[in-house]
Amino acid sequence: MDKPLVWLRGEVKTPPFSQAARLEAGYALRLLQQGESLGLPHSRPMPVIGPRCHELRINDESCTFRIIYRADTDAVVILDVVKKKTEQTPQSVIQTCKRRLRDYERLMAP
């Protein structure tokens, strides 16, 4: 059974994604839903955000998008979708993702 996608922020739609990039993102997210682990160059671990957190790399015609997610046993939690402008992920994005994850965990706690 496929894991649901839990969108805490962001979306993948055309525009700003080109149709090809949207299809690539959808395919990668589908693999994650089916329990597959993606590695480089498609997905890179982001332990600075938390355990099981990664950034999915989607190259588009004129830019690169990052879908920051956490692969849980019961869901794929989407923390943010950002347009990559620099080599490093901005601290503001990292801090925002950490906060969203804390809020999500608080809501999901029994």
N, CA, C and O atoms as a MOPAC input file, in Angstrom:
PM7 MOZYME 1SCF
protein

 N      0.84800 1    -1.19100 1     0.00000 1
 C      0.00000 1     0.00000 1     0.00000 1
 C      0.89000 1     1.25000 1     0.00000 1
 O      1.89000 1     1.31500 1     0.71500 1
 N      0.51300 1     2.22000 1    -0.80000 1
 C      1.30800 1     3.43900 1    -0.91200 1
 C      1.15400 1     4.32600 1     0.31400 1
 O      0.08100 1     4.42100 1     0.90800 1
 N      2.26000 1     4.97200 1     0.67500 1
 C      2.23600 1     5.94200 1     1.76700 1
 C      1.60600 1     7.22800 1     1.24200 1
 O      1.83400 1     7.59800 1     0.09100 1
 N      0.81500 1     7.91400 1     2.06900 1
 C      0.28400 1     9.19900 1     1.62500 1
 C      1.37300 1    10.27800 1     1.63200 1
 O      2.35300 1    10.18100 1     2.37000 1
 N      1.18400 1    11.29900 1     0.80300 1
 C      2.02400 1    12.49200 1     0.85300 1
 C      1.34600 1    13.46800 1     1.80100 1
 O      0.16200 1    13.76500 1     1.64400 1
 N      2.07800 1    13.96500 1     2.77500 1
 C      1.55700 1    14.96700 1     3.70800 1
 C      2.27000 1    16.27400 1     3.39200 1
 O      3.45300 1    16.43800 1     3.68900 1
 N      1.52900 1    17.21200 1     2.78000 1
 C      2.11200 1    18.48600 1     2.34700 1
 C      1.99400 1    19.50100 1     3.47200 1
 O      0.89800 1    19.98200 1     3.76000 1
 N      3.11000 1    19.83000 1     4.11100 1
 C      3.10000 1    20.87400 1     5.13300 1
 C      3.29700 1    22.24000 1     4.49600 1
 O      2.89900 1    23.26100 1     5.05800 1
 N      3.91400 1    22.25400 1     3.31900 1
 C      4.13800 1    23.51800 1     2.61600 1
 C      4.54200 1    23.22000 1     1.18600 1
 O      5.20700 1    22.22100 1     0.91100 1
 N      4.13700 1    24.09000 1     0.28500 1
 C      4.57700 1    23.98600 1    -1.09900 1
 C      3.67300 1    23.11400 1    -1.93900 1
 O      2.79400 1    22.41500 1    -1.43500 1
 N      3.91600 1    23.17500 1    -3.24300 1
 C      3.19200 1    22.35600 1    -4.19600 1
 C      4.03900 1    22.24100 1    -5.44900 1
 O      4.96900 1    23.01900 1    -5.66400 1
 N      3.70600 1    21.26500 1    -6.26700 1
 C      4.42400 1    21.04300 1    -7.51300 1
 C      3.40100 1    21.21600 1    -8.62700 1
 O      2.59800 1    20.32400 1    -8.90000 1
 N      3.44600 1    22.38200 1    -9.26400 1
 C      2.49200 1    22.62300 1   -10.35400 1
 C      3.16200 1    23.45100 1   -11.44000 1
 O      4.20700 1    24.06500 1   -11.22700 1
 N      2.54200 1    23.45000 1   -12.59200 1
 C      3.04700 1    24.20100 1   -13.73900 1
 C      2.19200 1    25.43900 1   -13.93100 1
 O      0.97000 1    25.30900 1   -14.01400 1
 N      2.78000 1    26.66400 1   -14.01000 1
 C      4.10200 1    27.04400 1   -13.55100 1
 C      4.14400 1    27.09800 1   -12.02600 1
 O      3.07500 1    27.00000 1   -11.42500 1
 N      5.26000 1    27.24300 1   -11.35900 1
 C      6.58000 1    27.59700 1   -11.89300 1
 C      7.35600 1    26.40900 1   -12.46000 1
 O      8.30300 1    26.62000 1   -13.21700 1
 N      6.99100 1    25.16300 1   -12.12200 1
 C      7.66300 1    24.00100 1   -12.69200 1
 C      7.26500 1    23.87700 1   -14.16300 1
 O      6.11700 1    24.13600 1   -14.52600 1
 N      8.22500 1    23.47900 1   -15.00700 1
 C      7.85300 1    23.12900 1   -16.37400 1
 C      7.10600 1    21.80200 1   -16.30500 1
 O      7.15800 1    21.11700 1   -15.28300 1
 N      6.42300 1    21.43700 1   -17.36100 1
 C      5.69300 1    20.17000 1   -17.34900 1
 C      6.64400 1    18.99700 1   -17.13700 1
 O      6.32400 1    18.06600 1   -16.39700 1
 N      7.81000 1    19.03500 1   -17.78100 1
 C      8.77500 1    17.94200 1   -17.63500 1
 C      9.26900 1    17.82900 1   -16.19300 1
 O      9.39500 1    16.72300 1   -15.66700 1
 N      9.54900 1    18.96400 1   -15.55100 1
 C     10.01800 1    18.94500 1   -14.15500 1
 C      8.90800 1    18.47500 1   -13.22400 1
 O      9.16900 1    17.76300 1   -12.25500 1
 N      7.68200 1    18.86500 1   -13.51200 1
 C      6.54600 1    18.42700 1   -12.68600 1
 C      6.38700 1    16.90700 1   -12.78000 1
 O      6.13500 1    16.24000 1   -11.77700 1
 N      6.53300 1    16.36900 1   -13.98600 1
 C      6.44500 1    14.91700 1   -14.17000 1
 C      7.58900 1    14.19500 1   -13.45400 1
 O      7.38100 1    13.14400 1   -12.84700 1
 N      8.79200 1    14.75800 1   -13.52700 1
 C      9.94400 1    14.16500 1   -12.83600 1
 C      9.71600 1    14.15700 1   -11.31800 1
 O      9.98600 1    13.16000 1   -10.64800 1
 N      9.22000 1    15.27100 1   -10.79100 1
 C      8.93800 1    15.36000 1    -9.35200 1
 C      7.85500 1    14.35600 1    -8.96000 1
 O      7.96800 1    13.67800 1    -7.93900 1
 N      6.81900 1    14.26800 1    -9.76700 1
 C      5.73300 1    13.33900 1    -9.48000 1
 C      6.20000 1    11.89600 1    -9.48600 1
 O      5.78000 1    11.10000 1    -8.64600 1
 N      7.06600 1    11.55600 1   -10.42700 1
 C      7.59400 1    10.19500 1   -10.51000 1
 C      8.43400 1     9.86700 1    -9.26800 1
 O      8.29100 1     8.79700 1    -8.67800 1
 N      9.31000 1    10.80300 1    -8.88100 1
 C     10.16700 1    10.58200 1    -7.71400 1
 C      9.32800 1    10.46600 1    -6.43700 1
 O      9.59200 1     9.60600 1    -5.59700 1
 N      8.32900 1    11.32100 1    -6.29500 1
 C      7.45900 1    11.25400 1    -5.11000 1
 C      6.68600 1     9.93700 1    -5.08400 1
 O      6.45400 1     9.37200 1    -4.01600 1
 N      6.29500 1     9.45700 1    -6.24400 1
 C      5.57900 1     8.17700 1    -6.32700 1
 C      6.47200 1     7.03000 1    -5.85000 1
 O      6.01600 1     6.14200 1    -5.12900 1
 N      7.74400 1     7.05300 1    -6.25400 1
 C      8.67400 1     6.02500 1    -5.78700 1
 C      8.80500 1     6.06300 1    -4.26800 1
 O      8.83000 1     5.02100 1    -3.61300 1
 N      8.88900 1     7.27000 1    -3.71400 1
 C      8.97600 1     7.40400 1    -2.25900 1
 C      7.71800 1     6.86700 1    -1.58800 1
 O      7.80000 1     6.22100 1    -0.54400 1
 N      6.55800 1     7.12800 1    -2.17900 1
 C      5.29700 1     6.62400 1    -1.63600 1
 C      5.28000 1     5.09600 1    -1.61100 1
 O      4.66900 1     4.48600 1    -0.73400 1
 N      5.95400 1     4.49100 1    -2.57600 1
 C      5.99200 1     3.03300 1    -2.66800 1
 C      7.07600 1     2.43400 1    -1.78200 1
 O      7.29800 1     1.22300 1    -1.79400 1
 N      7.75300 1     3.28700 1    -1.01000 1
 C      8.72600 1     2.80400 1    -0.04400 1
 C     10.15300 1     2.70700 1    -0.55600 1
 O     11.02200 1     2.17700 1     0.13700 1
 N     10.41000 1     3.21300 1    -1.76300 1
 C     11.77000 1     3.16700 1    -2.30300 1
 C     12.62900 1     4.25300 1    -1.66500 1
 O     12.13600 1     5.31500 1    -1.28400 1
 N     13.91300 1     3.96500 1    -1.55800 1
 C     14.87700 1     4.96000 1    -1.08700 1
 C     15.59100 1     5.52000 1    -2.30000 1
 O     16.10000 1     4.76800 1    -3.13100 1
 N     15.62900 1     6.82700 1    -2.40000 1
 C     16.32500 1     7.47200 1    -3.50800 1
 C     17.65300 1     8.00300 1    -3.00500 1
 O     17.73200 1     8.54500 1    -1.90200 1
 N     18.69300 1     7.85000 1    -3.80300 1
 C     20.01000 1     8.34300 1    -3.43000 1
 C     20.47600 1     9.40500 1    -4.40500 1
 O     19.72200 1     9.86500 1    -5.26100 1
 N     21.73400 1     9.78400 1    -4.25600 1
 C     22.31000 1    10.77500 1    -5.15800 1
 C     22.29500 1    10.24600 1    -6.58700 1
 O     22.46400 1     9.03900 1    -6.76100 1
 N     22.11200 1    11.03500 1    -7.58600 1
 C     22.00400 1    12.48700 1    -7.55600 1
 C     20.58100 1    13.00200 1    -7.34200 1
 O     20.37200 1    14.21500 1    -7.30400 1
 N     19.60100 1    12.11300 1    -7.20300 1
 C     18.20900 1    12.54400 1    -7.10000 1
 C     17.82700 1    13.06300 1    -5.71900 1
 O     17.05600 1    14.01500 1    -5.59600 1
 N     18.36300 1    12.43800 1    -4.69600 1
 C     17.98800 1    12.79500 1    -3.33600 1
 C     19.23100 1    12.81000 1    -2.46000 1
 O     20.08300 1    11.92600 1    -2.55500 1
 N     19.32400 1    13.82400 1    -1.60600 1
 C     20.48000 1    13.96800 1    -0.72500 1
 C     19.99300 1    14.06000 1     0.71200 1
 O     19.05600 1    14.80500 1     0.99700 1
 N     20.61700 1    13.31200 1     1.62700 1
 C     20.21400 1    13.39600 1     3.03300 1
 C     20.40900 1    14.80800 1     3.59600 1
 O     21.35200 1    15.51100 1     3.23200 1
 N     19.51000 1    15.20100 1     4.47900 1
 C     19.57700 1    16.50400 1     5.15200 1
 C     19.49600 1    16.29300 1     6.66400 1
 O     18.51400 1    16.70000 1     7.28600 1
 N     20.51600 1    15.66100 1     7.27100 1
 C     20.46200 1    15.38400 1     8.70800 1
 C     20.40400 1    16.65400 1     9.55400 1
 O     19.98800 1    16.60300 1    10.71100 1
 N     20.81400 1    17.78700 1     8.99300 1
 C     20.75300 1    19.05000 1     9.72500 1
 C     19.30000 1    19.41100 1    10.06600 1
 O     19.05200 1    20.12600 1    11.03700 1
 N     18.34800 1    18.92400 1     9.27600 1
 C     16.92600 1    19.17700 1     9.54700 1
 C     16.38900 1    18.13400 1    10.51700 1
 O     15.65400 1    18.46800 1    11.44600 1
 N     16.75200 1    16.87900 1    10.30600 1
 C     16.29800 1    15.82300 1    11.19400 1
 C     16.54200 1    14.46000 1    10.59000 1
 O     16.92900 1    14.35500 1     9.42600 1
 N     16.31700 1    13.39600 1    11.37900 1
 C     16.49800 1    12.04600 1    10.85400 1
 C     15.50900 1    11.77000 1     9.71400 1
 O     14.37600 1    12.25100 1     9.73800 1
 N     15.94200 1    11.00300 1     8.73200 1
 C     15.13200 1    10.60500 1     7.57200 1
 C     14.72500 1    11.78400 1     6.68600 1
 O     13.84200 1    11.64200 1     5.84000 1
 N     15.36400 1    12.95400 1     6.87200 1
 C     15.06200 1    14.12400 1     6.03900 1
 C     16.01700 1    14.17000 1     4.85100 1
 O     17.20200 1    13.85900 1     4.96700 1
 N     15.47100 1    14.56200 1     3.71700 1
 C     16.22800 1    14.60300 1     2.46600 1
 C     15.74700 1    15.78400 1     1.63000 1
 O     14.70100 1    16.37400 1     1.89800 1
 N     16.53700 1    16.11000 1     0.61200 1
 C     16.06700 1    17.05500 1    -0.39300 1
 C     16.08600 1    16.35000 1    -1.73700 1
 O     17.08700 1    15.76500 1    -2.15100 1
 N     14.95500 1    16.42700 1    -2.39400 1
 C     14.79700 1    15.86100 1    -3.73100 1
 C     15.22100 1    16.94500 1    -4.71800 1
 O     14.76500 1    18.08400 1    -4.62400 1
 N     16.08200 1    16.59600 1    -5.65400 1
 C     16.61200 1    17.56900 1    -6.61400 1
 C     15.87200 1    17.43400 1    -7.93900 1
 O     15.89100 1    16.37900 1    -8.57300 1
 N     15.22800 1    18.50500 1    -8.34000 1
 C     14.49000 1    18.53000 1    -9.60700 1
 C     15.09400 1    19.63000 1   -10.48100 1
 O     14.94300 1    20.81700 1   -10.19200 1
 N     15.77000 1    19.22600 1   -11.54200 1
 C     16.36400 1    20.19600 1   -12.46100 1
 C     15.33000 1    20.61000 1   -13.48800 1
 O     14.72000 1    19.77300 1   -14.15300 1
 N     15.14200 1    21.91400 1   -13.60600 1
 C     14.18900 1    22.46200 1   -14.56300 1
 C     14.96700 1    23.19300 1   -15.65300 1
 O     16.19300 1    23.29500 1   -15.59800 1
 N     14.24800 1    23.69000 1   -16.62600 1
 C     14.88700 1    24.34900 1   -17.76700 1
 C     15.81400 1    25.48600 1   -17.34100 1
 O     16.94200 1    25.58100 1   -17.82500 1
 N     15.34600 1    26.34400 1   -16.44300 1
 C     16.11400 1    27.53700 1   -16.10200 1
 C     16.57700 1    27.58000 1   -14.64800 1
 O     17.27000 1    28.51900 1   -14.25700 1
 N     16.21500 1    26.59900 1   -13.84900 1
 C     16.60000 1    26.61200 1   -12.44100 1
 C     16.51200 1    25.20300 1   -11.87000 1
 O     16.19700 1    24.24700 1   -12.57800 1
 N     16.79400 1    25.09400 1   -10.59000 1
 C     16.69200 1    23.81700 1    -9.90000 1
 C     15.76200 1    23.98600 1    -8.70700 1
 O     15.86800 1    24.95800 1    -7.95900 1
 N     14.85500 1    23.03900 1    -8.53600 1
 C     13.95700 1    23.05400 1    -7.39000 1
 C     14.40900 1    22.00500 1    -6.38900 1
 O     15.01800 1    21.00100 1    -6.75900 1
 N     14.10700 1    22.24100 1    -5.12000 1
 C     14.36000 1    21.26900 1    -4.06300 1
 C     13.03700 1    21.00200 1    -3.34700 1
 O     12.32800 1    21.92800 1    -2.95400 1
 N     12.72500 1    19.73000 1    -3.18700 1
 C     11.56300 1    19.32400 1    -2.39500 1
 C     12.13900 1    18.69200 1    -1.13300 1
 O     12.72700 1    17.61100 1    -1.18300 1
 N     11.97000 1    19.36400 1    -0.01900 1
 C     12.52800 1    18.88200 1     1.23700 1
 C     11.47300 1    18.01400 1     1.90300 1
 O     10.34300 1    18.45000 1     2.12100 1
 N     11.85300 1    16.77200 1     2.22600 1
 C     10.87700 1    15.81100 1     2.73800 1
 C     11.47700 1    14.92600 1     3.81900 1
 O     12.69400 1    14.84900 1     3.98600 1
 N     10.58400 1    14.25800 1     4.54900 1
 C     11.00300 1    13.22100 1     5.49800 1
 C     10.25000 1    11.95400 1     5.14800 1
 O      9.03300 1    11.97000 1     4.96500 1
 N     10.98800 1    10.85200 1     5.05600 1
 C     10.38700 1     9.55900 1     4.73000 1
 C     10.06300 1     8.82300 1     6.02900 1
 O     10.94800 1     8.23400 1     6.64900 1
 N      8.80600 1     8.85700 1     6.43600 1
 C      8.35300 1     8.13100 1     7.61700 1
 C      7.87100 1     6.74500 1     7.20400 1
 O      7.72500 1     6.46700 1     6.01300 1
 N      7.62700 1     5.88300 1     8.17200 1
 C      7.14300 1     4.53900 1     7.84800 1
 C      5.72100 1     4.56500 1     7.30400 1
 O      5.32800 1     3.67900 1     6.54500 1
 N      4.94100 1     5.58700 1     7.69300 1
 C      3.52800 1     5.64100 1     7.30200 1
 C      3.18500 1     6.78000 1     6.35200 1
 O      2.03600 1     6.88500 1     5.92400 1
 N      4.14900 1     7.64000 1     6.00700 1
 C      3.86100 1     8.78300 1     5.13400 1
 C      5.16600 1     9.38700 1     4.62000 1
 O      6.24400 1     9.14500 1     5.16300 1
 N      5.03300 1    10.18000 1     3.55700 1
 C      6.13100 1    11.01300 1     3.08200 1
 C      5.70700 1    12.44700 1     3.39700 1
 O      4.74200 1    12.96000 1     2.83200 1
 N      6.44000 1    13.08200 1     4.30400 1
 C      6.07600 1    14.41300 1     4.78700 1
 C      6.86800 1    15.45300 1     3.99500 1
 O      8.09700 1    15.48900 1     4.05900 1
 N      6.15000 1    16.30300 1     3.24400 1
 C      6.77700 1    17.35400 1     2.44400 1
 C      6.88600 1    18.59900 1     3.32100 1
 O      5.87600 1    19.16300 1     3.74400 1
 N      8.12600 1    19.02100 1     3.58900 1
 C      8.36300 1    20.16500 1     4.47200 1
 C      8.40800 1    21.48100 1     3.71300 1
 O      8.01000 1    22.51600 1     4.24900 1
 N      8.88600 1    21.45800 1     2.47400 1
 C      8.95300 1    22.69500 1     1.69400 1
 C      9.32500 1    22.37600 1     0.25500 1
 O      9.89900 1    21.32700 1    -0.03800 1
 N      8.99000 1    23.29500 1    -0.62900 1
 C      9.40300 1    23.24500 1    -2.02900 1
 C     10.04000 1    24.59900 1    -2.30800 1
 O      9.37400 1    25.63000 1    -2.21300 1
 N     11.32400 1    24.60300 1    -2.65000 1
 C     12.03600 1    25.87100 1    -2.84700 1
 C     12.78600 1    25.85800 1    -4.17100 1
 O     13.19400 1    24.81100 1    -4.67300 1
 N     12.95100 1    27.05400 1    -4.71700 1
 C     13.77000 1    27.22900 1    -5.91200 1
 C     15.19500 1    27.43300 1    -5.42100 1
 O     15.45800 1    28.33300 1    -4.62300 1
 N     16.10300 1    26.60700 1    -5.89000 1
 C     17.49700 1    26.65500 1    -5.44600 1
 C     18.21300 1    27.80000 1    -6.14600 1
 O     18.26700 1    27.85600 1    -7.37400 1
 N     18.76600 1    28.71800 1    -5.34800 1
 C     19.45500 1    29.87300 1    -5.91400 1
 C     20.94300 1    29.87700 1    -5.59100 1
 O     21.72900 1    30.52400 1    -6.28300 1
 N     21.33200 1    29.15800 1    -4.54500 1
 C     22.73300 1    29.11900 1    -4.13800 1
 C     23.15900 1    27.66900 1    -3.94500 1
 O     22.33100 1    26.75800 1    -3.98100 1
 N     24.44600 1    27.46700 1    -3.74300 1
 C     24.98100 1    26.11600 1    -3.55400 1
 C     24.45900 1    25.49000 1    -2.26100 1
 O     24.10900 1    24.31100 1    -2.23100 1
 N     24.41100 1    26.29100 1    -1.19300 1
 C     23.95000 1    25.78400 1     0.09700 1
 C     22.48600 1    26.11900 1     0.32800 1
 O     21.96800 1    27.10800 1    -0.19100 1
 N     21.82800 1    25.27800 1     1.11700 1
 C     20.44700 1    25.55700 1     1.50600 1
 C     20.47600 1    26.68300 1     2.53800 1
 O     21.19100 1    26.58100 1     3.53500 1
 N     19.71300 1    27.75400 1     2.31800 1
 C     19.71100 1    28.88400 1     3.26000 1
 C     19.29100 1    28.45200 1     4.66900 1
 O     18.41400 1    27.60400 1     4.83200 1
 N     19.92800 1    29.04500 1     5.68000 1
 C     19.60100 1    28.74500 1     7.07500 1
 C     18.13000 1    29.00000 1     7.36600 1
 O     17.52700 1    28.27700 1     8.15900 1
 N     17.53900 1    30.02000 1     6.73500 1
 C     16.12300 1    30.32600 1     6.98100 1
 C     15.23500 1    29.15400 1     6.54100 1
 O     14.24400 1    28.85000 1     7.20500 1
 N     15.57900 1    28.50500 1     5.44200 1
 C     14.80900 1    27.34800 1     4.96300 1
 C     14.97900 1    26.18400 1     5.93400 1
 O     14.00800 1    25.50500 1     6.26600 1
 N     16.20800 1    25.95100 1     6.39100 1
 C     16.47900 1    24.85900 1     7.33300 1
 C     15.69900 1    25.07500 1     8.63000 1
 O     15.06100 1    24.14900 1     9.13100 1
 N     15.74800 1    26.28800 1     9.17300 1
 C     15.05200 1    26.58300 1    10.42800 1
 C     13.53400 1    26.44600 1    10.27000 1
 O     12.85800 1    25.92700 1    11.15800 1
 N     13.00800 1    26.90800 1     9.14500 1
 C     11.56900 1    26.79900 1     8.88600 1
 C     11.14900 1    25.33300 1     8.79500 1
 O     10.11100 1    24.95200 1     9.33500 1
 N     11.94300 1    24.51600 1     8.12000 1
 C     11.62200 1    23.08700 1     7.99600 1
 C     11.66300 1    22.39800 1     9.35800 1
 O     10.80800 1    21.56400 1     9.65700 1
 N     12.65000 1    22.74300 1    10.18500 1
 C     12.73300 1    22.17200 1    11.53500 1
 C     11.48500 1    22.52500 1    12.34700 1
 O     10.93100 1    21.68000 1    13.05000 1
 N     11.05100 1    23.79000 1    12.23900 1
 C      9.85400 1    24.22800 1    12.97200 1
 C      8.60500 1    23.48900 1    12.47500 1
 O      7.78600 1    23.04400 1    13.28000 1
 N      8.46200 1    23.36200 1    11.17000 1
 C      7.30600 1    22.64100 1    10.61900 1
 C      7.29000 1    21.18800 1    11.08600 1
 O      6.23300 1    20.63200 1    11.38200 1
 N      8.46800 1    20.58500 1    11.14800 1
 C      8.57100 1    19.20300 1    11.60100 1
 C      8.17900 1    19.07600 1    13.07000 1
 O      7.45800 1    18.15000 1    13.44300 1
 N      8.64800 1    20.00200 1    13.90200 1
 C      8.26200 1    19.99400 1    15.32800 1
 C      6.75200 1    20.14900 1    15.47800 1
 O      6.12300 1    19.42900 1    16.25400 1
 N      6.17300 1    21.09000 1    14.73300 1
 C      4.72000 1    21.31300 1    14.80400 1
 C      3.95800 1    20.06900 1    14.34600 1
 O      2.96000 1    19.68600 1    14.95600 1
 N      4.42900 1    19.44900 1    13.27900 1
 C      3.78800 1    18.23500 1    12.75500 1
 C      3.85600 1    17.11100 1    13.78400 1
 O      2.86000 1    16.42900 1    14.02800 1
 N      5.01500 1    16.92000 1    14.38100 1
 C      5.16800 1    15.86100 1    15.39000 1
 C      4.28200 1    16.10400 1    16.61200 1
 O      3.74100 1    15.16600 1    17.19600 1
 N      4.14600 1    17.35800 1    16.98200 1
 C      3.27900 1    17.70200 1    18.10500 1
 C      1.82600 1    17.35700 1    17.79000 1
 O      1.10800 1    16.84000 1    18.64600 1
 N      1.39400 1    17.64100 1    16.56500 1
 C      0.02500 1    17.33400 1    16.15800 1
 C     -0.22800 1    15.83400 1    16.06100 1
 O     -1.32800 1    15.36100 1    16.35000 1
 N      0.80600 1    15.08400 1    15.64900 1
 C      0.64100 1    13.64500 1    15.42200 1
 C      0.88000 1    12.81300 1    16.68300 1
 O      0.61000 1    11.61200 1    16.68900 1
 N      1.38000 1    13.43300 1    17.74100 1
 C      1.65800 1    12.68200 1    18.98200 1
 C      0.34200 1    12.16600 1    19.59000 1
 O     -0.67500 1    12.85900 1    19.56500 1
 N      0.37800 1    10.94600 1    20.13200 1
 C     -0.85900 1    10.37500 1    20.70400 1
 C     -1.31800 1    11.09000 1    21.96100 1
 O     -2.33700 1    10.71900 1    22.54400 1

